[in-house]
Amino acid sequence: MNERGAVFQPELIELMKSVLEEATVMLPEAKRTSAIKADIASQILACAARGERDPAALKRSALLAVIECSHYSHDISPERRAV
C-alpha cells in the first residue's frame, strides 16, 4: 500500500462487496448494524490492501476481528463461527 492508500481493481471491489455481504449475513440480524458492517468492511479492505484475495480468508479475518473486539461472539452460533 502506498502513502495515499490502496487502489483496487473493479473485480476485487466486487469480490470485497460479496465478502462483506456474506460476512454480514453470518451475524444475528439484530447485530447487523451499520457500525458492525463498517468494521467488517474496514477489515476486508485492510486484508485486501495486504494482498489477500481468497474470499474465505477475507471473510474469516473480518469476522474474527469483529468478534475479538466486540461482545457479540456469544451471539454467533457455532455453525456460523465455522467460516
mmCIF file of the N, C-alpha and C atoms, coordinates in Angstrom:
data_MODEL
# 
_entry.id   MODEL 
# 
loop_
_atom_site.group_PDB 
_atom_site.id 
_atom_site.type_symbol 
_atom_site.label_atom_id 
_atom_site.label_alt_id 
_atom_site.label_comp_id 
_atom_site.label_asym_id 
_atom_site.label_entity_id 
_atom_site.label_seq_id 
_atom_site.pdbx_PDB_ins_code 
_atom_site.Cartn_x 
_atom_site.Cartn_y 
_atom_site.Cartn_z 
_atom_site.occupancy 
_atom_site.B_iso_or_equiv 
_atom_site.pdbx_formal_charge 
_atom_site.auth_seq_id 
_atom_site.auth_comp_id 
_atom_site.auth_asym_id 
_atom_site.auth_atom_id 
_atom_site.pdbx_PDB_model_num 
ATOM 1   N N  . MET A 1 1  ? 0.848   -1.170  0.000   1.00 0.00 ? 1  MET A N  1 
ATOM 2   C CA . MET A 1 1  ? 0.000   0.000   0.000   1.00 0.00 ? 1  MET A CA 1 
ATOM 3   C C  . MET A 1 1  ? 0.898   1.238   0.000   1.00 0.00 ? 1  MET A C  1 
ATOM 4   N N  . ASN A 1 2  ? 0.566   2.231   -0.818  1.00 0.00 ? 2  ASN A N  1 
ATOM 5   C CA . ASN A 1 2  ? 1.356   3.454   -0.860  1.00 0.00 ? 2  ASN A CA 1 
ATOM 6   C C  . ASN A 1 2  ? 0.840   4.487   0.136   1.00 0.00 ? 2  ASN A C  1 
ATOM 7   N N  . GLU A 1 3  ? 1.462   5.669   0.143   1.00 0.00 ? 3  GLU A N  1 
ATOM 8   C CA . GLU A 1 3  ? 1.081   6.712   1.100   1.00 0.00 ? 3  GLU A CA 1 
ATOM 9   C C  . GLU A 1 3  ? -0.381  7.107   1.006   1.00 0.00 ? 3  GLU A C  1 
ATOM 10  N N  . ARG A 1 4  ? -0.901  7.111   -0.184  1.00 0.00 ? 4  ARG A N  1 
ATOM 11  C CA . ARG A 1 4  ? -2.278  7.555   -0.396  1.00 0.00 ? 4  ARG A CA 1 
ATOM 12  C C  . ARG A 1 4  ? -3.294  6.446   -0.183  1.00 0.00 ? 4  ARG A C  1 
ATOM 13  N N  . GLY A 1 5  ? -2.868  5.248   -0.014  1.00 0.00 ? 5  GLY A N  1 
ATOM 14  C CA . GLY A 1 5  ? -3.792  4.143   0.187   1.00 0.00 ? 5  GLY A CA 1 
ATOM 15  C C  . GLY A 1 5  ? -3.715  3.151   -0.953  1.00 0.00 ? 5  GLY A C  1 
ATOM 16  N N  . ALA A 1 6  ? -4.574  2.163   -0.889  1.00 0.00 ? 6  ALA A N  1 
ATOM 17  C CA . ALA A 1 6  ? -4.582  1.110   -1.889  1.00 0.00 ? 6  ALA A CA 1 
ATOM 18  C C  . ALA A 1 6  ? -5.497  1.481   -3.048  1.00 0.00 ? 6  ALA A C  1 
ATOM 19  N N  . VAL A 1 7  ? -5.180  0.950   -4.198  1.00 0.00 ? 7  VAL A N  1 
ATOM 20  C CA . VAL A 1 7  ? -6.027  1.084   -5.374  1.00 0.00 ? 7  VAL A CA 1 
ATOM 21  C C  . VAL A 1 7  ? -6.490  -0.316  -5.732  1.00 0.00 ? 7  VAL A C  1 
ATOM 22  N N  . PHE A 1 8  ? -7.798  -0.501  -5.817  1.00 0.00 ? 8  PHE A N  1 
ATOM 23  C CA . PHE A 1 8  ? -8.364  -1.816  -6.070  1.00 0.00 ? 8  PHE A CA 1 
ATOM 24  C C  . PHE A 1 8  ? -9.003  -1.872  -7.455  1.00 0.00 ? 8  PHE A C  1 
ATOM 25  N N  . GLN A 1 9  ? -8.766  -2.971  -8.142  1.00 0.00 ? 9  GLN A N  1 
ATOM 26  C CA . GLN A 1 9  ? -9.388  -3.204  -9.438  1.00 0.00 ? 9  GLN A CA 1 
ATOM 27  C C  . GLN A 1 9  ? -10.884 -3.473  -9.247  1.00 0.00 ? 9  GLN A C  1 
ATOM 28  N N  . PRO A 1 10 ? -11.703 -3.177  -10.264 1.00 0.00 ? 10 PRO A N  1 
ATOM 29  C CA . PRO A 1 10 ? -13.151 -3.388  -10.146 1.00 0.00 ? 10 PRO A CA 1 
ATOM 30  C C  . PRO A 1 10 ? -13.535 -4.805  -9.736  1.00 0.00 ? 10 PRO A C  1 
ATOM 31  N N  . GLU A 1 11 ? -12.804 -5.808  -10.226 1.00 0.00 ? 11 GLU A N  1 
ATOM 32  C CA . GLU A 1 11 ? -13.124 -7.193  -9.874  1.00 0.00 ? 11 GLU A CA 1 
ATOM 33  C C  . GLU A 1 11 ? -12.918 -7.446  -8.384  1.00 0.00 ? 11 GLU A C  1 
ATOM 34  N N  . LEU A 1 12 ? -11.860 -6.858  -7.836  1.00 0.00 ? 12 LEU A N  1 
ATOM 35  C CA . LEU A 1 12 ? -11.599 -7.027  -6.406  1.00 0.00 ? 12 LEU A CA 1 
ATOM 36  C C  . LEU A 1 12 ? -12.636 -6.284  -5.575  1.00 0.00 ? 12 LEU A C  1 
ATOM 37  N N  . ILE A 1 13 ? -13.052 -5.139  -6.047  1.00 0.00 ? 13 ILE A N  1 
ATOM 38  C CA . ILE A 1 13 ? -14.101 -4.389  -5.334  1.00 0.00 ? 13 ILE A CA 1 
ATOM 39  C C  . ILE A 1 13 ? -15.380 -5.224  -5.274  1.00 0.00 ? 13 ILE A C  1 
ATOM 40  N N  . GLU A 1 14 ? -15.739 -5.853  -6.377  1.00 0.00 ? 14 GLU A N  1 
ATOM 41  C CA . GLU A 1 14 ? -16.923 -6.720  -6.390  1.00 0.00 ? 14 GLU A CA 1 
ATOM 42  C C  . GLU A 1 14 ? -16.747 -7.898  -5.440  1.00 0.00 ? 14 GLU A C  1 
ATOM 43  N N  . LEU A 1 15 ? -15.560 -8.481  -5.429  1.00 0.00 ? 15 LEU A N  1 
ATOM 44  C CA . LEU A 1 15 ? -15.267 -9.587  -4.516  1.00 0.00 ? 15 LEU A CA 1 
ATOM 45  C C  . LEU A 1 15 ? -15.421 -9.126  -3.065  1.00 0.00 ? 15 LEU A C  1 
ATOM 46  N N  . MET A 1 16 ? -14.865 -7.964  -2.737  1.00 0.00 ? 16 MET A N  1 
ATOM 47  C CA . MET A 1 16 ? -14.944 -7.451  -1.366  1.00 0.00 ? 16 MET A CA 1 
ATOM 48  C C  . MET A 1 16 ? -16.388 -7.157  -0.973  1.00 0.00 ? 16 MET A C  1 
ATOM 49  N N  . LYS A 1 17 ? -17.176 -6.628  -1.890  1.00 0.00 ? 17 LYS A N  1 
ATOM 50  C CA . LYS A 1 17 ? -18.593 -6.375  -1.607  1.00 0.00 ? 17 LYS A CA 1 
ATOM 51  C C  . LYS A 1 17 ? -19.324 -7.676  -1.312  1.00 0.00 ? 17 LYS A C  1 
ATOM 52  N N  . SER A 1 18 ? -19.022 -8.694  -2.085  1.00 0.00 ? 18 SER A N  1 
ATOM 53  C CA . SER A 1 18 ? -19.640 -10.001 -1.884  1.00 0.00 ? 18 SER A CA 1 
ATOM 54  C C  . SER A 1 18 ? -19.245 -10.588 -0.529  1.00 0.00 ? 18 SER A C  1 
ATOM 55  N N  . VAL A 1 19 ? -17.973 -10.490 -0.196  1.00 0.00 ? 19 VAL A N  1 
ATOM 56  C CA . VAL A 1 19 ? -17.489 -10.988 1.099   1.00 0.00 ? 19 VAL A CA 1 
ATOM 57  C C  . VAL A 1 19 ? -18.152 -10.226 2.239   1.00 0.00 ? 19 VAL A C  1 
ATOM 58  N N  . LEU A 1 20 ? -18.294 -8.921  2.095   1.00 0.00 ? 20 LEU A N  1 
ATOM 59  C CA . LEU A 1 20 ? -18.954 -8.114  3.125   1.00 0.00 ? 20 LEU A CA 1 
ATOM 60  C C  . LEU A 1 20 ? -20.387 -8.588  3.347   1.00 0.00 ? 20 LEU A C  1 
ATOM 61  N N  . GLU A 1 21 ? -21.111 -8.806  2.277   1.00 0.00 ? 21 GLU A N  1 
ATOM 62  C CA . GLU A 1 21 ? -22.492 -9.269  2.412   1.00 0.00 ? 21 GLU A CA 1 
ATOM 63  C C  . GLU A 1 21 ? -22.554 -10.655 3.044   1.00 0.00 ? 21 GLU A C  1 
ATOM 64  N N  . GLU A 1 22 ? -21.680 -11.553 2.626   1.00 0.00 ? 22 GLU A N  1 
ATOM 65  C CA . GLU A 1 22 ? -21.655 -12.904 3.198   1.00 0.00 ? 22 GLU A CA 1 
ATOM 66  C C  . GLU A 1 22 ? -21.311 -12.867 4.684   1.00 0.00 ? 22 GLU A C  1 
ATOM 67  N N  . ALA A 1 23 ? -20.354 -12.050 5.044   1.00 0.00 ? 23 ALA A N  1 
ATOM 68  C CA . ALA A 1 23 ? -19.954 -11.946 6.451   1.00 0.00 ? 23 ALA A CA 1 
ATOM 69  C C  . ALA A 1 23 ? -21.072 -11.345 7.289   1.00 0.00 ? 23 ALA A C  1 
ATOM 70  N N  . THR A 1 24 ? -21.730 -10.333 6.761   1.00 0.00 ? 24 THR A N  1 
ATOM 71  C CA . THR A 1 24 ? -22.814 -9.675  7.487   1.00 0.00 ? 24 THR A CA 1 
ATOM 72  C C  . THR A 1 24 ? -23.959 -10.643 7.749   1.00 0.00 ? 24 THR A C  1 
ATOM 73  N N  . VAL A 1 25 ? -24.282 -11.471 6.774   1.00 0.00 ? 25 VAL A N  1 
ATOM 74  C CA . VAL A 1 25 ? -25.365 -12.445 6.918   1.00 0.00 ? 25 VAL A CA 1 
ATOM 75  C C  . VAL A 1 25 ? -25.079 -13.445 8.029   1.00 0.00 ? 25 VAL A C  1 
ATOM 76  N N  . MET A 1 26 ? -23.814 -13.670 8.327   1.00 0.00 ? 26 MET A N  1 
ATOM 77  C CA . MET A 1 26 ? -23.455 -14.640 9.362   1.00 0.00 ? 26 MET A CA 1 
ATOM 78  C C  . MET A 1 26 ? -23.730 -14.122 10.773  1.00 0.00 ? 26 MET A C  1 
ATOM 79  N N  . LEU A 1 27 ? -23.922 -12.831 10.917  1.00 0.00 ? 27 LEU A N  1 
ATOM 80  C CA . LEU A 1 27 ? -24.224 -12.256 12.223  1.00 0.00 ? 27 LEU A CA 1 
ATOM 81  C C  . LEU A 1 27 ? -25.713 -12.366 12.513  1.00 0.00 ? 27 LEU A C  1 
ATOM 82  N N  . PRO A 1 28 ? -26.089 -12.407 13.781  1.00 0.00 ? 28 PRO A N  1 
ATOM 83  C CA . PRO A 1 28 ? -27.515 -12.368 14.107  1.00 0.00 ? 28 PRO A CA 1 
ATOM 84  C C  . PRO A 1 28 ? -28.113 -11.073 13.543  1.00 0.00 ? 28 PRO A C  1 
ATOM 85  N N  . GLU A 1 29 ? -29.331 -11.136 13.087  1.00 0.00 ? 29 GLU A N  1 
ATOM 86  C CA . GLU A 1 29 ? -29.956 -9.984  12.428  1.00 0.00 ? 29 GLU A CA 1 
ATOM 87  C C  . GLU A 1 29 ? -29.895 -8.715  13.277  1.00 0.00 ? 29 GLU A C  1 
ATOM 88  N N  . ALA A 1 30 ? -30.077 -8.838  14.568  1.00 0.00 ? 30 ALA A N  1 
ATOM 89  C CA . ALA A 1 30 ? -30.051 -7.671  15.449  1.00 0.00 ? 30 ALA A CA 1 
ATOM 90  C C  . ALA A 1 30 ? -28.668 -7.016  15.516  1.00 0.00 ? 30 ALA A C  1 
ATOM 91  N N  . LYS A 1 31 ? -27.637 -7.753  15.152  1.00 0.00 ? 31 LYS A N  1 
ATOM 92  C CA . LYS A 1 31 ? -26.268 -7.230  15.211  1.00 0.00 ? 31 LYS A CA 1 
ATOM 93  C C  . LYS A 1 31 ? -25.768 -6.722  13.860  1.00 0.00 ? 31 LYS A C  1 
ATOM 94  N N  . ARG A 1 32 ? -26.612 -6.743  12.861  1.00 0.00 ? 32 ARG A N  1 
ATOM 95  C CA . ARG A 1 32 ? -26.210 -6.283  11.531  1.00 0.00 ? 32 ARG A CA 1 
ATOM 96  C C  . ARG A 1 32 ? -26.359 -4.770  11.417  1.00 0.00 ? 32 ARG A C  1 
ATOM 97  N N  . THR A 1 33 ? -25.691 -4.086  12.294  1.00 0.00 ? 33 THR A N  1 
ATOM 98  C CA . THR A 1 33 ? -25.785 -2.626  12.322  1.00 0.00 ? 33 THR A CA 1 
ATOM 99  C C  . THR A 1 33 ? -24.801 -2.016  11.328  1.00 0.00 ? 33 THR A C  1 
ATOM 100 N N  . SER A 1 34 ? -25.017 -0.751  11.042  1.00 0.00 ? 34 SER A N  1 
ATOM 101 C CA . SER A 1 34 ? -24.105 -0.069  10.124  1.00 0.00 ? 34 SER A CA 1 
ATOM 102 C C  . SER A 1 34 ? -22.700 0.028   10.723  1.00 0.00 ? 34 SER A C  1 
ATOM 103 N N  . ALA A 1 35 ? -22.607 0.152   12.040  1.00 0.00 ? 35 ALA A N  1 
ATOM 104 C CA . ALA A 1 35 ? -21.288 0.233   12.692  1.00 0.00 ? 35 ALA A CA 1 
ATOM 105 C C  . ALA A 1 35 ? -20.531 -1.092  12.561  1.00 0.00 ? 35 ALA A C  1 
ATOM 106 N N  . ILE A 1 36 ? -21.208 -2.196  12.796  1.00 0.00 ? 36 ILE A N  1 
ATOM 107 C CA . ILE A 1 36 ? -20.564 -3.507  12.666  1.00 0.00 ? 36 ILE A CA 1 
ATOM 108 C C  . ILE A 1 36 ? -20.212 -3.761  11.209  1.00 0.00 ? 36 ILE A C  1 
ATOM 109 N N  . LYS A 1 37 ? -21.116 -3.411  10.305  1.00 0.00 ? 37 LYS A N  1 
ATOM 110 C CA . LYS A 1 37 ? -20.839 -3.598  8.882   1.00 0.00 ? 37 LYS A CA 1 
ATOM 111 C C  . LYS A 1 37 ? -19.627 -2.764  8.463   1.00 0.00 ? 37 LYS A C  1 
ATOM 112 N N  . ALA A 1 38 ? -19.497 -1.564  9.007   1.00 0.00 ? 38 ALA A N  1 
ATOM 113 C CA . ALA A 1 38 ? -18.329 -0.716  8.708   1.00 0.00 ? 38 ALA A CA 1 
ATOM 114 C C  . ALA A 1 38 ? -17.050 -1.355  9.248   1.00 0.00 ? 38 ALA A C  1 
ATOM 115 N N  . ASP A 1 39 ? -17.114 -1.954  10.429  1.00 0.00 ? 39 ASP A N  1 
ATOM 116 C CA . ASP A 1 39 ? -15.945 -2.641  10.992  1.00 0.00 ? 39 ASP A CA 1 
ATOM 117 C C  . ASP A 1 39 ? -15.527 -3.817  10.104  1.00 0.00 ? 39 ASP A C  1 
ATOM 118 N N  . ILE A 1 40 ? -16.517 -4.566  9.649   1.00 0.00 ? 40 ILE A N  1 
ATOM 119 C CA . ILE A 1 40 ? -16.222 -5.703  8.777   1.00 0.00 ? 40 ILE A CA 1 
ATOM 120 C C  . ILE A 1 40 ? -15.604 -5.214  7.473   1.00 0.00 ? 40 ILE A C  1 
ATOM 121 N N  . ALA A 1 41 ? -16.199 -4.178  6.885   1.00 0.00 ? 41 ALA A N  1 
ATOM 122 C CA . ALA A 1 41 ? -15.677 -3.631  5.627   1.00 0.00 ? 41 ALA A CA 1 
ATOM 123 C C  . ALA A 1 41 ? -14.256 -3.126  5.795   1.00 0.00 ? 41 ALA A C  1 
ATOM 124 N N  . SER A 1 42 ? -13.988 -2.474  6.901   1.00 0.00 ? 42 SER A N  1 
ATOM 125 C CA . SER A 1 42 ? -12.654 -1.951  7.169   1.00 0.00 ? 42 SER A CA 1 
ATOM 126 C C  . SER A 1 42 ? -11.620 -3.076  7.233   1.00 0.00 ? 42 SER A C  1 
ATOM 127 N N  . GLN A 1 43 ? -11.983 -4.164  7.881   1.00 0.00 ? 43 GLN A N  1 
ATOM 128 C CA . GLN A 1 43 ? -11.063 -5.300  7.984   1.00 0.00 ? 43 GLN A CA 1 
ATOM 129 C C  . GLN A 1 43 ? -10.846 -5.955  6.624   1.00 0.00 ? 43 GLN A C  1 
ATOM 130 N N  . ILE A 1 44 ? -11.903 -6.073  5.842   1.00 0.00 ? 44 ILE A N  1 
ATOM 131 C CA . ILE A 1 44 ? -11.779 -6.641  4.496   1.00 0.00 ? 44 ILE A CA 1 
ATOM 132 C C  . ILE A 1 44 ? -10.847 -5.777  3.659   1.00 0.00 ? 44 ILE A C  1 
ATOM 133 N N  . LEU A 1 45 ? -11.032 -4.473  3.720   1.00 0.00 ? 45 LEU A N  1 
ATOM 134 C CA . LEU A 1 45 ? -10.164 -3.551  2.969   1.00 0.00 ? 45 LEU A CA 1 
ATOM 135 C C  . LEU A 1 45 ? -8.709  -3.678  3.409   1.00 0.00 ? 45 LEU A C  1 
ATOM 136 N N  . ALA A 1 46 ? -8.489  -3.763  4.710   1.00 0.00 ? 46 ALA A N  1 
ATOM 137 C CA . ALA A 1 46 ? -7.122  -3.875  5.222   1.00 0.00 ? 46 ALA A CA 1 
ATOM 138 C C  . ALA A 1 46 ? -6.460  -5.157  4.738   1.00 0.00 ? 46 ALA A C  1 
ATOM 139 N N  . CYS A 1 47 ? -7.197  -6.255  4.782   1.00 0.00 ? 47 CYS A N  1 
ATOM 140 C CA . CYS A 1 47 ? -6.632  -7.539  4.314   1.00 0.00 ? 47 CYS A CA 1 
ATOM 141 C C  . CYS A 1 47 ? -6.352  -7.495  2.818   1.00 0.00 ? 47 CYS A C  1 
ATOM 142 N N  . ALA A 1 48 ? -7.261  -6.938  2.063   1.00 0.00 ? 48 ALA A N  1 
ATOM 143 C CA . ALA A 1 48 ? -7.065  -6.844  0.614   1.00 0.00 ? 48 ALA A CA 1 
ATOM 144 C C  . ALA A 1 48 ? -5.881  -5.945  0.289   1.00 0.00 ? 48 ALA A C  1 
ATOM 145 N N  . ALA A 1 49 ? -5.697  -4.894  1.061   1.00 0.00 ? 49 ALA A N  1 
ATOM 146 C CA . ALA A 1 49 ? -4.563  -3.989  0.846   1.00 0.00 ? 49 ALA A CA 1 
ATOM 147 C C  . ALA A 1 49 ? -3.238  -4.697  1.111   1.00 0.00 ? 49 ALA A C  1 
ATOM 148 N N  . ARG A 1 50 ? -3.267  -5.716  1.983   1.00 0.00 ? 50 ARG A N  1 
ATOM 149 C CA . ARG A 1 50 ? -2.059  -6.502  2.252   1.00 0.00 ? 50 ARG A CA 1 
ATOM 150 C C  . ARG A 1 50 ? -1.867  -7.605  1.222   1.00 0.00 ? 50 ARG A C  1 
ATOM 151 N N  . GLY A 1 51 ? -2.784  -7.717  0.279   1.00 0.00 ? 51 GLY A N  1 
ATOM 152 C CA . GLY A 1 51 ? -2.621  -8.685  -0.800  1.00 0.00 ? 51 GLY A CA 1 
ATOM 153 C C  . GLY A 1 51 ? -3.516  -9.905  -0.744  1.00 0.00 ? 51 GLY A C  1 
ATOM 154 N N  . GLU A 1 52 ? -4.338  -10.038 0.292   1.00 0.00 ? 52 GLU A N  1 
ATOM 155 C CA . GLU A 1 52 ? -5.213  -11.209 0.401   1.00 0.00 ? 52 GLU A CA 1 
ATOM 156 C C  . GLU A 1 52 ? -6.296  -11.138 -0.680  1.00 0.00 ? 52 GLU A C  1 
ATOM 157 N N  . ARG A 1 53 ? -6.519  -12.258 -1.360  1.00 0.00 ? 53 ARG A N  1 
ATOM 158 C CA . ARG A 1 53 ? -7.530  -12.310 -2.414  1.00 0.00 ? 53 ARG A CA 1 
ATOM 159 C C  . ARG A 1 53 ? -8.500  -13.478 -2.246  1.00 0.00 ? 53 ARG A C  1 
ATOM 160 N N  . ASP A 1 54 ? -8.210  -14.371 -1.309  1.00 0.00 ? 54 ASP A N  1 
ATOM 161 C CA . ASP A 1 54 ? -9.074  -15.523 -1.084  1.00 0.00 ? 54 ASP A CA 1 
ATOM 162 C C  . ASP A 1 54 ? -10.332 -15.073 -0.337  1.00 0.00 ? 54 ASP A C  1 
ATOM 163 N N  . PRO A 1 55 ? -11.522 -15.258 -0.925  1.00 0.00 ? 55 PRO A N  1 
ATOM 164 C CA . PRO A 1 55 ? -12.752 -14.810 -0.270  1.00 0.00 ? 55 PRO A CA 1 
ATOM 165 C C  . PRO A 1 55 ? -12.960 -15.397 1.122   1.00 0.00 ? 55 PRO A C  1 
ATOM 166 N N  . ALA A 1 56 ? -12.656 -16.677 1.288   1.00 0.00 ? 56 ALA A N  1 
ATOM 167 C CA . ALA A 1 56 ? -12.836 -17.313 2.606   1.00 0.00 ? 56 ALA A CA 1 
ATOM 168 C C  . ALA A 1 56 ? -11.897 -16.692 3.635   1.00 0.00 ? 56 ALA A C  1 
ATOM 169 N N  . ALA A 1 57 ? -10.668 -16.419 3.245   1.00 0.00 ? 57 ALA A N  1 
ATOM 170 C CA . ALA A 1 57 ? -9.706  -15.807 4.166   1.00 0.00 ? 57 ALA A CA 1 
ATOM 171 C C  . ALA A 1 57 ? -10.122 -14.378 4.513   1.00 0.00 ? 57 ALA A C  1 
ATOM 172 N N  . LEU A 1 58 ? -10.616 -13.642 3.536   1.00 0.00 ? 58 LEU A N  1 
ATOM 173 C CA . LEU A 1 58 ? -11.086 -12.274 3.806   1.00 0.00 ? 58 LEU A CA 1 
ATOM 174 C C  . LEU A 1 58 ? -12.252 -12.288 4.788   1.00 0.00 ? 58 LEU A C  1 
ATOM 175 N N  . LYS A 1 59 ? -13.200 -13.188 4.556   1.00 0.00 ? 59 LYS A N  1 
ATOM 176 C CA . LYS A 1 59 ? -14.370 -13.276 5.434   1.00 0.00 ? 59 LYS A CA 1 
ATOM 177 C C  . LYS A 1 59 ? -13.969 -13.711 6.837   1.00 0.00 ? 59 LYS A C  1 
ATOM 178 N N  . ARG A 1 60 ? -13.129 -14.714 6.924   1.00 0.00 ? 60 ARG A N  1 
ATOM 179 C CA . ARG A 1 60 ? -12.680 -15.214 8.232   1.00 0.00 ? 60 ARG A CA 1 
ATOM 180 C C  . ARG A 1 60 ? -11.977 -14.109 9.017   1.00 0.00 ? 60 ARG A C  1 
ATOM 181 N N  . SER A 1 61 ? -11.084 -13.406 8.378   1.00 0.00 ? 61 SER A N  1 
ATOM 182 C CA . SER A 1 61 ? -10.341 -12.336 9.031   1.00 0.00 ? 61 SER A CA 1 
ATOM 183 C C  . SER A 1 61 ? -11.274 -11.225 9.506   1.00 0.00 ? 61 SER A C  1 
ATOM 184 N N  . ALA A 1 62 ? -12.203 -10.866 8.668   1.00 0.00 ? 62 ALA A N  1 
ATOM 185 C CA . ALA A 1 62 ? -13.137 -9.793  9.023   1.00 0.00 ? 62 ALA A CA 1 
ATOM 186 C C  . ALA A 1 62 ? -14.004 -10.179 10.213  1.00 0.00 ? 62 ALA A C  1 
ATOM 187 N N  . LEU A 1 63 ? -14.549 -11.381 10.177  1.00 0.00 ? 63 LEU A N  1 
ATOM 188 C CA . LEU A 1 63 ? -15.405 -11.823 11.280  1.00 0.00 ? 63 LEU A CA 1 
ATOM 189 C C  . LEU A 1 63 ? -14.623 -12.010 12.570  1.00 0.00 ? 63 LEU A C  1 
ATOM 190 N N  . LEU A 1 64 ? -13.442 -12.555 12.482  1.00 0.00 ? 64 LEU A N  1 
ATOM 191 C CA . LEU A 1 64 ? -12.635 -12.730 13.689  1.00 0.00 ? 64 LEU A CA 1 
ATOM 192 C C  . LEU A 1 64 ? -12.285 -11.390 14.315  1.00 0.00 ? 64 LEU A C  1 
ATOM 193 N N  . ALA A 1 65 ? -11.973 -10.420 13.501  1.00 0.00 ? 65 ALA A N  1 
ATOM 194 C CA . ALA A 1 65 ? -11.639 -9.100  14.028  1.00 0.00 ? 65 ALA A CA 1 
ATOM 195 C C  . ALA A 1 65 ? -12.835 -8.489  14.744  1.00 0.00 ? 65 ALA A C  1 
ATOM 196 N N  . VAL A 1 66 ? -14.017 -8.637  14.171  1.00 0.00 ? 66 VAL A N  1 
ATOM 197 C CA . VAL A 1 66 ? -15.218 -8.083  14.796  1.00 0.00 ? 66 VAL A CA 1 
ATOM 198 C C  . VAL A 1 66 ? -15.538 -8.831  16.080  1.00 0.00 ? 66 VAL A C  1 
ATOM 199 N N  . ILE A 1 67 ? -15.409 -10.143 16.057  1.00 0.00 ? 67 ILE A N  1 
ATOM 200 C CA . ILE A 1 67 ? -15.703 -10.947 17.247  1.00 0.00 ? 67 ILE A CA 1 
ATOM 201 C C  . ILE A 1 67 ? -14.721 -10.628 18.369  1.00 0.00 ? 67 ILE A C  1 
ATOM 202 N N  . GLU A 1 68 ? -13.438 -10.523 18.030  1.00 0.00 ? 68 GLU A N  1 
ATOM 203 C CA . GLU A 1 68 ? -12.418 -10.287 19.046  1.00 0.00 ? 68 GLU A CA 1 
ATOM 204 C C  . GLU A 1 68 ? -12.542 -8.922  19.707  1.00 0.00 ? 68 GLU A C  1 
ATOM 205 N N  . CYS A 1 69 ? -13.031 -7.932  18.994  1.00 0.00 ? 69 CYS A N  1 
ATOM 206 C CA . CYS A 1 69 ? -13.106 -6.586  19.578  1.00 0.00 ? 69 CYS A CA 1 
ATOM 207 C C  . CYS A 1 69 ? -14.527 -6.210  19.956  1.00 0.00 ? 69 CYS A C  1 
ATOM 208 N N  . SER A 1 70 ? -15.390 -7.207  20.119  1.00 0.00 ? 70 SER A N  1 
ATOM 209 C CA . SER A 1 70 ? -16.766 -6.896  20.494  1.00 0.00 ? 70 SER A CA 1 
ATOM 210 C C  . SER A 1 70 ? -17.265 -7.888  21.530  1.00 0.00 ? 70 SER A C  1 
ATOM 211 N N  . HIS A 1 71 ? -18.456 -7.635  21.956  1.00 0.00 ? 71 HIS A N  1 
ATOM 212 C CA . HIS A 1 71 ? -19.110 -8.535  22.899  1.00 0.00 ? 71 HIS A CA 1 
ATOM 213 C C  . HIS A 1 71 ? -20.110 -9.429  22.185  1.00 0.00 ? 71 HIS A C  1 
ATOM 214 N N  . TYR A 1 72 ? -20.017 -9.515  20.873  1.00 0.00 ? 72 TYR A N  1 
ATOM 215 C CA . TYR A 1 72 ? -21.009 -10.225 20.085  1.00 0.00 ? 72 TYR A CA 1 
ATOM 216 C C  . TYR A 1 72 ? -20.664 -11.684 19.843  1.00 0.00 ? 72 TYR A C  1 
ATOM 217 N N  . SER A 1 73 ? -19.500 -12.134 20.238  1.00 0.00 ? 73 SER A N  1 
ATOM 218 C CA . SER A 1 73 ? -19.108 -13.505 19.916  1.00 0.00 ? 73 SER A CA 1 
ATOM 219 C C  . SER A 1 73 ? -20.081 -14.524 20.497  1.00 0.00 ? 73 SER A C  1 
ATOM 220 N N  . HIS A 1 74 ? -20.690 -14.216 21.631  1.00 0.00 ? 74 HIS A N  1 
ATOM 221 C CA . HIS A 1 74 ? -21.622 -15.161 22.226  1.00 0.00 ? 74 HIS A CA 1 
ATOM 222 C C  . HIS A 1 74 ? -22.920 -15.244 21.441  1.00 0.00 ? 74 HIS A C  1 
ATOM 223 N N  . ASP A 1 75 ? -23.162 -14.281 20.536  1.00 0.00 ? 75 ASP A N  1 
ATOM 224 C CA . ASP A 1 75 ? -24.389 -14.270 19.754  1.00 0.00 ? 75 ASP A CA 1 
ATOM 225 C C  . ASP A 1 75 ? -24.283 -15.066 18.466  1.00 0.00 ? 75 ASP A C  1 
ATOM 226 N N  . ILE A 1 76 ? -23.091 -15.529 18.126  1.00 0.00 ? 76 ILE A N  1 
ATOM 227 C CA . ILE A 1 76 ? -22.910 -16.243 16.875  1.00 0.00 ? 76 ILE A CA 1 
ATOM 228 C C  . ILE A 1 76 ? -22.875 -17.735 17.172  1.00 0.00 ? 76 ILE A C  1 
ATOM 229 N N  . SER A 1 77 ? -23.767 -18.460 16.531  1.00 0.00 ? 77 SER A N  1 
ATOM 230 C CA . SER A 1 77 ? -23.852 -19.890 16.776  1.00 0.00 ? 77 SER A CA 1 
ATOM 231 C C  . SER A 1 77 ? -22.566 -20.577 16.321  1.00 0.00 ? 77 SER A C  1 
ATOM 232 N N  . PRO A 1 78 ? -22.254 -21.728 16.895  1.00 0.00 ? 78 PRO A N  1 
ATOM 233 C CA . PRO A 1 78 ? -21.054 -22.464 16.486  1.00 0.00 ? 78 PRO A CA 1 
ATOM 234 C C  . PRO A 1 78 ? -21.038 -22.764 14.990  1.00 0.00 ? 78 PRO A C  1 
ATOM 235 N N  . GLU A 1 79 ? -22.216 -23.034 14.410  1.00 0.00 ? 79 GLU A N  1 
ATOM 236 C CA . GLU A 1 79 ? -22.273 -23.314 12.970  1.00 0.00 ? 79 GLU A CA 1 
ATOM 237 C C  . GLU A 1 79 ? -21.841 -22.084 12.174  1.00 0.00 ? 79 GLU A C  1 
ATOM 238 N N  . ARG A 1 80 ? -22.253 -20.919 12.612  1.00 0.00 ? 80 ARG A N  1 
ATOM 239 C CA . ARG A 1 80 ? -21.892 -19.686 11.914  1.00 0.00 ? 80 ARG A CA 1 
ATOM 240 C C  . ARG A 1 80 ? -20.452 -19.298 12.157  1.00 0.00 ? 80 ARG A C  1 
ATOM 241 N N  . ARG A 1 81 ? -19.876 -19.711 13.292  1.00 0.00 ? 81 ARG A N  1 
ATOM 242 C CA . ARG A 1 81 ? -18.473 -19.384 13.568  1.00 0.00 ? 81 ARG A CA 1 
ATOM 243 C C  . ARG A 1 81 ? -17.530 -20.149 12.657  1.00 0.00 ? 81 ARG A C  1 
ATOM 244 N N  . ALA A 1 82 ? -17.954 -21.304 12.160  1.00 0.00 ? 82 ALA A N  1 
ATOM 245 C CA . ALA A 1 82 ? -17.123 -22.115 11.275  1.00 0.00 ? 82 ALA A CA 1 
ATOM 246 C C  . ALA A 1 82 ? -17.166 -21.494 9.883   1.00 0.00 ? 82 ALA A C  1 
ATOM 247 N N  . VAL A 1 83 ? -16.381 -20.460 9.693   1.00 0.00 ? 83 VAL A N  1 
ATOM 248 C CA . VAL A 1 83 ? -16.392 -19.692 8.444   1.00 0.00 ? 83 VAL A CA 1 
ATOM 249 C C  . VAL A 1 83 ? -15.757 -20.475 7.337   1.00 0.00 ? 83 VAL A C  1 
# 
